[in-house]
Amino acid sequence: MPLLEFTALLILATAMSFSPGPNTTLSTALAANRGLPAAMRFVCAVPVGWTLLLLLCAGGVGAMVAAVPALQWAIKAMGIGYLLYLAFKLARSARLAQADAARLDVGFWQGVALQFVNIKAWLLALTIVGSWVAGRPDVLPRLAVVVPVMLFFAFASNLLYAATGALLRHWLAQGARLLWFNRAMAAVLVLTAAWMVNA
């Protein structure tokens, strides 16, 4: 892959991976409520699920999803529903003990599955496949470059957000701070769900 294309890939990966979205919001909220070790299952699930999504898009599933509006709406509906469900659970947790009692948790396989109903993940996968992989004579060598780059960025961005949440954990445990933090994170999830309606 030429250096100019690789640089453009890095810029896109940085902008998309480190901007707030469902994954980074959940990474932050899980670590703030349950600690970094509990959030790591989700942090590790994101790059795995996203890589599977990218490979499916490269294999032609992305073109099928882009061509069938009903399938796009089904993915959106599931993603919106799940984000609103998580936002509801998050907004009700006012203390760390409540987060444990309410099972405020997203496990590894849930994190993997979330990528398939995350419209931001689909848009990024389709953009990368369309711009850097599809229709090129060197598809496999390009995937050998793209996949590790995107794995790294998906992991690094979610780890950074989770570490931030974990650093805030003890500060948030005082008074009503956690409740307002959780409500703010829930609002981000609701806004993301609203954005997905029009995406």
C-alpha positions as CSV (number, residue, x, y, z in Angstrom):
1,M,0.0,0.0,0.0
2,P,1.5,3.4,-1.0
3,L,2.5,5.7,1.9
4,L,-0.1,8.3,1.0
5,E,-2.9,5.8,1.2
6,F,-1.6,4.4,4.4
7,T,-1.4,7.9,5.9
8,A,-5.0,8.5,4.9
9,L,-6.0,5.2,6.5
10,L,-4.3,6.2,9.8
11,I,-6.0,9.6,9.8
12,L,-9.4,8.0,9.2
13,A,-8.8,5.4,11.8
14,T,-7.7,8.0,14.4
15,A,-10.7,10.2,13.8
16,M,-13.3,7.4,13.8
17,S,-11.8,5.4,16.6
18,F,-11.2,8.1,19.1
19,S,-14.4,10.1,18.5
20,P,-17.2,9.3,20.9
21,G,-19.6,6.6,19.9
22,P,-21.4,3.6,21.4
23,N,-18.2,1.6,22.0
24,T,-16.1,4.3,23.7
25,T,-19.1,5.5,25.7
26,L,-19.7,2.0,27.0
27,S,-16.0,1.4,27.7
28,T,-16.0,4.6,29.8
29,A,-19.2,3.8,31.6
30,L,-18.3,0.2,32.4
31,A,-14.9,1.1,33.8
32,A,-16.3,4.0,35.8
33,N,-19.1,1.8,37.3
34,R,-17.4,-1.6,37.6
35,G,-13.7,-1.0,37.3
36,L,-11.1,-1.5,34.5
37,P,-10.9,-5.3,34.9
38,A,-14.6,-5.7,34.4
39,A,-14.5,-3.4,31.3
40,M,-11.6,-5.2,29.7
41,R,-13.9,-8.0,28.3
42,F,-15.8,-5.4,26.3
43,V,-12.6,-3.5,25.4
44,C,-11.2,-6.7,23.9
45,A,-14.5,-7.6,22.3
46,V,-14.7,-4.4,20.2
47,P,-11.6,-5.1,18.0
48,V,-12.6,-8.8,17.5
49,G,-16.2,-7.9,16.5
50,W,-15.1,-5.0,14.4
51,T,-12.6,-7.1,12.5
52,L,-15.2,-9.8,11.8
53,L,-17.5,-7.1,10.5
54,L,-14.7,-5.7,8.3
55,L,-13.9,-9.1,6.9
56,L,-17.6,-9.8,6.2
57,C,-17.8,-6.4,4.3
58,A,-14.6,-7.3,2.4
59,G,-16.2,-10.6,1.5
60,G,-19.3,-9.0,0.0
61,V,-21.8,-8.8,2.9
62,G,-21.3,-5.1,3.1
63,A,-22.4,-4.6,-0.5
64,M,-25.5,-6.7,0.2
65,V,-26.4,-4.6,3.3
66,A,-25.8,-1.4,1.3
67,A,-28.1,-2.7,-1.5
68,V,-31.0,-3.9,0.7
69,P,-32.7,-1.0,2.6
70,A,-34.8,-3.3,4.7
71,L,-31.6,-5.0,6.0
72,Q,-30.1,-1.6,6.8
73,W,-33.2,-0.7,8.8
74,A,-33.2,-4.0,10.7
75,I,-29.6,-3.4,11.7
76,K,-30.4,0.2,12.7
77,A,-33.5,-0.9,14.7
78,M,-31.6,-3.5,16.6
79,G,-28.8,-1.1,17.3
80,I,-31.1,1.7,18.4
81,G,-33.1,-0.7,20.7
82,Y,-30.0,-2.1,22.3
83,L,-28.4,1.4,22.9
84,L,-31.7,2.7,24.4
85,Y,-31.8,-0.4,26.7
86,L,-28.3,0.2,27.9
87,A,-29.0,3.9,28.4
88,F,-32.0,3.1,30.5
89,K,-30.0,0.7,32.7
90,L,-27.1,3.2,33.0
91,A,-29.3,6.2,33.9
92,R,-30.7,4.3,36.9
93,S,-27.4,3.5,38.5
94,A,-26.6,6.1,41.2
95,R,-24.0,4.1,43.2
96,L,-21.3,1.6,42.4
97,A,-23.2,-1.1,44.3
98,Q,-26.3,-0.5,42.2
99,A,-24.2,-0.9,39.0
100,D,-23.2,-4.4,40.3
101,A,-26.8,-5.2,41.4
102,A,-28.3,-4.1,38.1
103,R,-25.8,-6.2,36.2
104,L,-24.6,-3.1,34.4
105,D,-22.2,-5.2,32.3
106,V,-21.6,-6.0,28.6
107,G,-19.7,-9.2,28.3
108,F,-17.3,-10.3,25.6
109,W,-19.8,-11.9,23.2
110,Q,-22.3,-9.1,23.7
111,G,-19.5,-6.6,22.8
112,V,-18.7,-8.6,19.6
113,A,-22.4,-8.7,18.7
114,L,-22.8,-5.0,19.3
115,Q,-20.5,-4.3,16.4
116,F,-23.0,-5.8,14.0
117,V,-25.7,-3.4,15.1
118,N,-23.5,-0.4,15.4
119,I,-24.1,1.8,12.4
120,K,-20.9,3.7,13.0
121,A,-18.9,0.4,12.8
122,W,-20.8,-0.5,9.5
123,L,-20.1,3.0,8.0
124,L,-16.4,2.7,8.9
125,A,-16.1,-0.8,7.6
126,L,-17.9,0.0,4.3
127,T,-15.7,3.1,3.9
128,I,-12.5,1.3,4.4
129,V,-13.4,-1.6,2.2
130,G,-14.7,0.7,-0.5
131,S,-11.7,3.0,-0.4
132,W,-8.7,0.7,0.5
133,V,-9.7,-2.9,-0.4
134,A,-12.5,-3.5,-2.9
135,G,-11.6,-3.7,-6.6
136,R,-7.9,-3.7,-6.0
137,P,-5.7,-6.5,-7.5
138,D,-3.8,-6.9,-4.2
139,V,-6.9,-7.4,-1.9
140,L,-5.2,-9.9,0.5
141,P,-2.0,-7.8,1.1
142,R,-4.2,-4.8,1.6
143,L,-6.3,-6.6,4.2
144,A,-3.0,-7.7,5.9
145,V,-2.3,-4.0,6.4
146,V,-5.8,-2.7,7.1
147,V,-6.8,-5.4,9.7
148,P,-3.9,-5.0,12.1
149,V,-4.2,-1.2,11.9
150,M,-7.9,-1.2,12.7
151,L,-7.5,-3.8,15.4
152,F,-4.9,-1.6,17.1
153,F,-7.0,1.5,16.9
154,A,-10.2,-0.2,18.0
155,F,-8.4,-1.6,21.1
156,A,-6.4,1.5,21.9
157,S,-9.3,3.9,21.7
158,N,-11.6,1.8,23.9
159,L,-8.7,1.1,26.4
160,L,-8.1,4.9,26.6
161,Y,-11.8,5.6,27.3
162,A,-12.0,2.7,29.8
163,A,-8.9,3.9,31.6
164,T,-10.4,7.4,31.8
165,G,-13.5,5.9,33.3
166,A,-11.5,3.9,35.8
167,L,-9.5,6.9,36.9
168,L,-12.7,8.8,37.6
169,R,-14.2,5.8,39.5
170,H,-13.3,6.9,43.1
171,W,-14.1,10.6,42.4
172,L,-17.5,9.5,41.0
173,A,-18.3,7.4,44.1
174,Q,-18.8,10.6,46.2
175,G,-22.3,12.0,46.5
176,A,-24.4,12.1,43.4
177,R,-21.5,12.4,41.0
178,L,-21.9,8.8,39.6
179,L,-25.6,9.3,39.0
180,W,-25.0,12.5,36.9
181,F,-22.0,10.8,35.1
182,N,-24.2,7.8,34.3
183,R,-27.0,10.1,33.1
184,A,-24.5,12.0,30.9
185,M,-23.2,8.7,29.4
186,A,-26.8,7.5,28.9
187,A,-27.6,10.8,27.1
188,V,-24.6,10.2,24.8
189,L,-26.0,6.7,24.0
190,V,-29.5,8.2,23.4
191,L,-28.0,10.9,21.1
192,T,-26.1,8.2,19.3
193,A,-29.3,6.2,18.8
194,A,-31.0,9.4,17.5
195,W,-28.1,9.9,15.1
196,M,-28.5,6.3,13.9
197,V,-32.1,7.0,12.9
198,N,-30.9,9.5,10.3
199,A,-27.5,7.9,9.4
